[in-house]
Structures are given as structure tokens and as C-alpha cells.
């Protein structure tokens, strides 16, 4: 009797059917969109001080179809505004709190002269930001300071919690520090200012670093770093360059911005505009770990998707987080082999599995939801992988480049690019995950072994059924299991 084991390839979903439930769109669109940030930061003059002074100049555009007469900015509740002006004239304002989920932001409201659609105004705000305690998002310390976007250290109309995307814009940052401290942020440095031309969110760090130029990458190592740290720095720099080359092969010419890597004690894993924060402890390891590798590859991919090209509208995280994670995982596979990539995909599946029973459709999940990142990044990466399996690498990345051709990309544009698979796309992004495949125990029969496979979900699913014969030979064939059968 021939004996074999049946294996279901759950990752190879190929067909589905069924209606997608529509939703009335009653969410607000952004009225103002930031065109440029110009920020001057003065760090404390002593270790005892817990306040930084900031001058913010924002150029904002009326992005609505009607004249705008009010402008509201959001910032950390620990900020105290000293003065504000609009186009050079003094401006009065009022403040209030903005409760968003478990977080609270400060809302600063201005009355402005009527501004026509597509009209721009320039607002200047002087304020102080108190840092009551150090966290992974903001910190003040002699050993190193940092302010990431989610600390809300700078004012902006649309916070990260906005369901259709936060503000991303070019920025210029000047950071005045004490002697012996080195500031770093994304972009090119000239004349004491960092200029980032990609559409990013402002952030910066200050530390006691030595700057090393390795393979065209600026690596900021702790002062006095030894040979072990420098060896790891060379490996990380080379890895970042290889990742940039790989993504360029998929998406075209690299964005014009320098690559940087900084060793930090807090905020490791964050990256933006070509600058990646890496845990200081990682530089003492003999080789690069998987988390650091994914952080670098993901940050490099975001230089194209999310920064050179703005990702907007409902479901933006599926592209900004999910597509970049999919591309980063592909690079891991090319660099370290299929086994390393499968381990990473297993982590992604496990992370999504933990929230899959309570998530929302991908085109509705918002940054306010505590399952936002596990859903959009991990399920999103799975979605793009399945789409590539359907249409192939060349057509997929050609569609991505075409959708991003105008400098913006949305989930609806991606759906239009894959119109032959619109039903699949709608179901994956517009409904919660309900696919559930059950495999029965193998039953020996007359010269064969069979197993029942049941699909209790709402969509047809195509899987690869693989049989392993007694002699070790494997046979594989695709089969479609109809919904509710």
C-alpha cells in the first residue's frame, strides 16, 4: 500500500468569489496639507534642564475644495506656545485638548484670512517642549537625546492618528547643541542645517558619536568604538547599500538622499528618510541579527514607498507598511536564502494571528487601533505576496511604478492596477479574515490514501496539496476548495 502525507499550502490563495459589503464613506478629508517644515531646535544648556526650545515654520496648503478660514495644529500636551504669526503678522490662538483613544494631544486653533483651495500660508510658532521622563519616543540625557514623530514634538495639522494618513513633507532642521554633542537627522547637512527633500516626518537625535563614512553610508558609532563595533558597522553599511540596489532593481532610480545608520540606546528599529536607528548593543555582536536586518531593509524600501512617493487615503498602511515589509522580506530571501525568509514570514504570520480574531478590514483599520501595525504590516505583506503569485514579478512591480508615477499612491489606485483580480483584492482588503481550511486525518483505502479538506470560509481557496510517498518522492498539485464546502 502506498503511504503518503498530505500538506496544505495555506499561503497560496488563488481564487475567491462573493460580494463585498460596501461602506458609507463619512470620514473627514484633510483640509490642510503641510508642504514644508522648517524647524530650529535649541537643546538644554545643562543636564538638569528638561525643556527644549523650538521655532517651527510650516508652509501649509488648503487641500479642500472650499476656502479655509481656520487652521488647527496638533502637538504634544507638554508644549507651551509663546507666540505665533501668519505670513509675518502676529496671530492669536486658543488651545484645547484632543483626546484620541488612550492618547491626548494638544489642539492649537488659529483664525486665518480666507484661503482659497490650493492656496498656501506660512505659519510660525515659537514654543517650549517639556520632557518629564525619557521614553522610547523622546528622551533628554547626557548619553543621548532623541525625538521621534510619535512623541508629537512638532506641530502639524494631521497627526499620525488621522485615518487617511498623517502629514509627510520635506523638512529642514537646525539643532543647536552643547559642545561635544553631535546631532543627526535625515537629509543632507550643510551650513549647520539638515535638509530632507523626501516627504518625511521630522525627527532627530543627539549623541556622543564618531562619524564613519563606510561604502557611502554615514555610520554614527559611540565615541571610542572598537574594532568589533567598526566591523559590524561595515557589515550594516554594506547591507544597506545592497538593499538599496535591490529595491532600485524593482522600483527604479534610488531617491536622492544619503543613507545613514546611528547607534542608539532608545528607539532602535525606527527609520525614516534614509536614516536608520540601530540598537547600540547590536554593534557588539559578531553578526547581524534578523531584527536589525529587517529594520534596515524596511527603512530602505520606505525611501521609495512612503517618502519619495506619498501614500495617502484609506488603507494607506497596507502600502506604506505592508508593501515595504513584503519587499524587505524578499531582499532577506535573496541575501540569506529561502530559509531565512520563511522564518521571517513565520514571525509575520504569528504576529498577525495574535490579532486576527479582532481586526478590521485592511481598508478601514486606523492607527488608533491597537492591532494596526500587526494587521497592515503583516497581513498587508501577505496580500502583496499573493498578488505577485497571481500576476508575476514583472507585472506587479510595473503596476506599482505606474501607480506611483504622479508622486502619490493609494490603495484604490493599486486595486485599479489589478482590475482582473478586483474581487480578490476587495475581499482581502475590504473584509475581515474568515478563511478557515480544515484537513481530516488520512484514511487508507484500496491502494490509496485520501483525506478530506473542508473550507468553512466565505471565499473559494486554491491550495497546493503535496504528497510525500513512501520512497521519499513528493507529488504536488493545485486544487480549489469551494467556499462553505
N, C-alpha and C positions, 0 to 999 in steps of 0.2 A: 504494500500500500504506500502510495506517495504521501509524505507528510510535509506540510509547509506552514509558515507563519504569515498571517495577513497583517500588513501595516498600512494605516491610513495616512496619507499626506495631507494633513489638515490645512497646510499653508497654501495649497494650490486650488483656490476657489476660482472657478472659471465661468459660471453662468448663474443667472438669477432671474426671477420674474416677480411680478406682483406690483400693486400700486404703491406709490409713496404718498404718505399723508402730508398734505400741504399745511402751511402755517401762515397766518396773517402777519405781515411784517409791520409791527408798530413800534419798533425801536428807533430812537433818535439817531440822526446822522450828525456828524461833526459840523459845527458852524465855522469854527476857526481851525486852521491848519498851520503849524509852525513851518516857516521857510528857512529860518536860520536861528541858531543860538549863539550868543556872544557872552561868555562868562568870565569874570575876573574873580579869582578866589584868593583871599588872604588868610593864610593859616595862622594859628595862635603863635604868639611870640615866646610863650613859656609852656612847660609841661603841665602846669596847674590849670591853664585855661581850657575850657571845654566849648568854646564858641569860635566859629569861623565867620568871616565877613565876605559877602558876595555881592557883586554888581552884575545883574542879568539884563541883557538887551535882547529882546525877542522880536523878530520880524514875523508877523502872522498875516495870513491871507483869509479873507472871507470866502469860505468854501461852499457856502449855501447859495440858494437861488434868489435870496431876498437881501435887501440892505440890512446890515447888522448895527445895532446901537448899544450893545453891551458886550463885555468880554470878561469871562471868568477864568481865572487861573487856579490850579491846584498845586499844593506844595505840602511839605511836612508840617504837622501841627507844632513842631518845635521851632518854626521860623518866625521871626519878628520883623515886620516890614517897617523900614524907616521912612522911605519916600518912593514915589512913583511919578513917572512922566510919560506923556504920549506925544511922539513926534516933537520932542523938545519942550513941551508945555506941561506944567505941573498938573497932576491928576489925583483927584480924590478917590478913595476906595473904601469898601466895607469888607469885613471878614466874618466868616461863619465856619462851622464845622461841617464836614461832608462824611457821613457815616456810610462806609462801603463794606458790607459783610462784617468781618471781625476787625477791620482796619478803620482808622479815622484819618482823613486828610483835612487840611485847612483850605477853605474856599475863599478866594480873594476876588471880589466883584468890582468891575470898573464900568462907568458910563462913558461911552466914547462917541465922537461925532459919527453920524450915519456913514457907513462904509458900504459902497456898492459891491455886488458879487465880483469876486476876483480882485477886489481892492485890497491893498496892504497897508498896515500901520506898524509903527515901531514903538514898542513899549519898553521903558527902562525901569528897573526895580532894584532898589538898594535894600538889603536885608541882612540879618544875622541869623545863623543857624546854630542852635544849641545841641550838643551831643551828650545826652545824660548818661548813656552807657554804650559800651562797644558791642557791636553785633557783627554778623557776617555781612551785613549790608552797609553799615557805616561804622567807622572807628576813628578815634584820635589817640595816638600813642607815640611815644618817642621811638618805638621799634618800627612803626609803620602805620600810616593812616590810609583810609580809602572811603570812597563814596560811590556806591553803585546806584543805578537808576531806581531800583525798588526802595531805596531809602528816601526817595522823593525830595532830594536835596535842591533841586532846581524847579522853578515854576514852569508849568505847561498847561495848555487848555485841556488836553485829553490825556488822562492818566493811563497807566498800564492796564487798569481795570476796565477801560472802555471796551465794550463788546465787539466793536468793529475795528479795533486797532488803536494803539497809542500813537503819540507823535514821534516820528523819526525824521531827523533833518540834519544837514551839515552843521558843524559847530566849530567854534574857536574857543579855546580855554587858556587863560593865563593863570598860573598858580604861583603865588608868592610864598616862599617857604623860608625857614631859618637856614643859616649857613650849615652846610654838611648834609642837608636833605636833598633828595632827588625826586622831582615829580615825574609822573608818566601818565599818558593817556593815549588814545588812538590818534592817528594822523601824523603829519609831518611837523617837526619842530623848527621854528625859525624866529629869531628876534624875541625869544622868551615866550612865544605863544605856540600852542599846538593847533594846527588847522586840519580838521577832518572834513573831506569833501563828500564822503559817502553819507547816506542818510542813516544816522545812528542816534542812540540816546546817550547824552553826555554822562561821563563817569571819569574818575581819576583815582590815582593812588600816589602816596608819597612814602618813600622808604630810604633806607641806607644801602644803596646799591652801587655796584660797579657795573658799568655798561660794557658788554662784549658784542662785537659785530661778528656773527658766525653765519656763513653761507648766505649773506644778505639779510639775515634776521637779527634784529637788536634783542639781545637777551640781557635782562637785568637780574644779576645774581647778588646775593648778600655780600657785603664787603668782606674781603678775606676768604672768599670761597676757594676751596682746594681743588686738586686735580679731579677728584671724584665728581664734584659738582660741575666742573667745567666739561667733563666728559659727557655727563648727562645732558648738559646744555647743548652740546654739539649734536647729540642724538635727537633732541627735541627740535632743534632748529632745522636739521636735515629732514625730519619727519614732516614739519610744517611746510617746507618747500615742496616736498613730494606730494603732499595733499593738495597744495595749490596747483601744481602741474596737472594732477589727476582731474580736479574739478574743471580746470580750463579745457581739458580734452572733451568734457561733457557739455559745458555751458558757454565756452568761448573765452575770449580775451580776459585775463585777470583784471579786476578793478585796480586802479592806480592808487594804492595806499601801502605804506610799509607794514611788514609783518613784525610783531614784537611779542616777546614772552617775558613775563615778570614773575619772579618768585615771591609768593605772598604767604602770610600766616592765616589770613582770613579771606574768604571769597574765592577760594580755588575752584576752578571749573567755569568761572564766568569768562566770557569773551565777547568782544564787540569791536567792529571797525578795524580788525586786523591785530588787536591786542588780546592776548590770552593770559589769564592768571593761572599759574600752576602752583600747587602746594609746595612750599619751601622744602618739606621733608622728602618730596619726590626726587629732588636733585641729589639726594644721598643714596638713592637706590642704584643697584647695578644695571638695571634695565628698565625701560619704560613700562608702566603698568597699564592695564586696559582702560581704566577710567581716564587717565591722563591722555592716552592716545585718542579716545573718543572725544574728549573735550577739545583737543587741538583740531581734529578733523572736522568736528561740528562747527567750530568757530570759523574755520577757513571756508566751509560751504556757505555760511551766512554772509560772507563778503559778497557773494553773488545774489543769494536769495534772502532778501530782507534788508540789505544795505545798499548795494548797487541798484537793486530793484526793490521798490517798496511793496510790501504785502499788506493788503487792506481788505476791509469789509468782513462780512460774516464768515466764520470758519478760517480766518487768516492763520491761526496757529497750525492748522493741518499742513499748510505750506511752509510757513516760517520755521516751525519746529519739526514737523513730520518729514517733509521733503529733505531738509538738511540732514536729519538723522539717517534717513534712508541712504543718502549719498555718502555720508561719513562711514556707514557700515559697509557699503560697497568698497570704499577705499581700504578699510581694515581687511576685507577679504582679499583684495589684491596684494596688500602689503604682507599680511601674516598668514594667509591661507583660508580655506573654507572653514576649517575647524574653529579658528578664532572668531570668524564672523558668525558662525552658528551659536557660539557661546554668547555673543553679544545679542543676537536675536532672541535667544532664550531669556536673557535678562529683560529685554523689552517685552516679551510676551508675559513674563511673570509680573512685571510692573503694571501692565495693563490689566491682567487677570485680577489683580487685587482690587480694582475699582470697577470692573466690567459689569457688576450687578447693580450699580447705582449711577452709571454715567449717562450722559445725554447724547443726542446725535451730534456728530462732529461739527455740523454747520450751525449748531446752537450753543455748544459748550462755551463758556466765557471764563476769562481769567479769574473771576470771583469764585468759581467752583474749585473746591479743594482737590478735585481729581483732574484739573485742567491739563497739567503737564503730562501725567501718565496717559491721558487719553489722546491728546493731539499729537504728542511726540511719538508715542509707541504704536498706537493703533494707526496713526497717520502714516508712519513708516511702513507698516504692513500694507496699507492701502496702495501706496505707490509701488511697492514691490509686486503686488498682484497685478497692477496695471501694466507694469513692464512685462510681466509674463504673458499678458494678453496681446500686446502690440509690438513688443520688441524694443531693444535699447534705442535704436536709431530714431524710430518714430516718436518714442516717448520724449527724449531729450530735445528733439526738433520742436515738438509741441510746447515744451517748457520755454525754450528760447523764443518762440513766436509769441507766446502769451506775455513774456516779459519785455517784448520789443519796445513798448512805449514807456518803459521805466516803472510800470506798476503791474501787479499781478493779483488776481482774485481767484477764489475758488470757483466762481461761476465761469470765469474765462477758461479754467482748466477743464471744467465739465464740457464746455463748448468744443474744446480741442479734441475731446474723446467722445464725440456725439454718437459714434457707433456702439459705445458701451455706456450710454447715458443711464440706462436702467440700473446697471451695476453700480455706477458712480453715485446715483441718487440713493440707492439702498445703503451703500457703505457710509455715506456722509449724512443722510437725512433720517436715518432710523438707528435705534439702539441695536447693539449686537445681540441677535437672538439665534444665530445658527447653532445647532446642537446635534452633533453626529454621535450615534451610539453604535458600537460594534459588538455583536454577540460572540459567544465562545465558538471556536472552530468545531465543526461536527464532522467526524469521519463518515464516509459513505462508501459506495461501490467504486473503489479505485480513485476516489477524490475526496477532498476535504472542503467544506463550504462554511461560510459564516454570514450571518445576516447583518446588514448595515441599515440603520434607520436614521432618517433626517427628520427631527421634530421641529426644525426651524421654519421660517416663513419663505425661504428662498431656495431655489434649486442650487445644488452644490456639486461641482466636479472635483473629484479627488483622484490621486494616483493610488491604486491598490497594488501593493508589492508582495509577491510570494517568494519565500525562500525554500527551495527544495531540499530534500534530504542530503543531496550531494553538494550543497552549498551554492548552487546556481540560483540566481534571482530572476524573476519574471515581473514585469511591471506593465500595467495597462490603466488608462484613464477610464473612469466611469462616472456618470451623472446620477445623482440621487435626488429625486424629485422632492419638493417641499411637502412636508406633512405625510411622508410615506416611509 
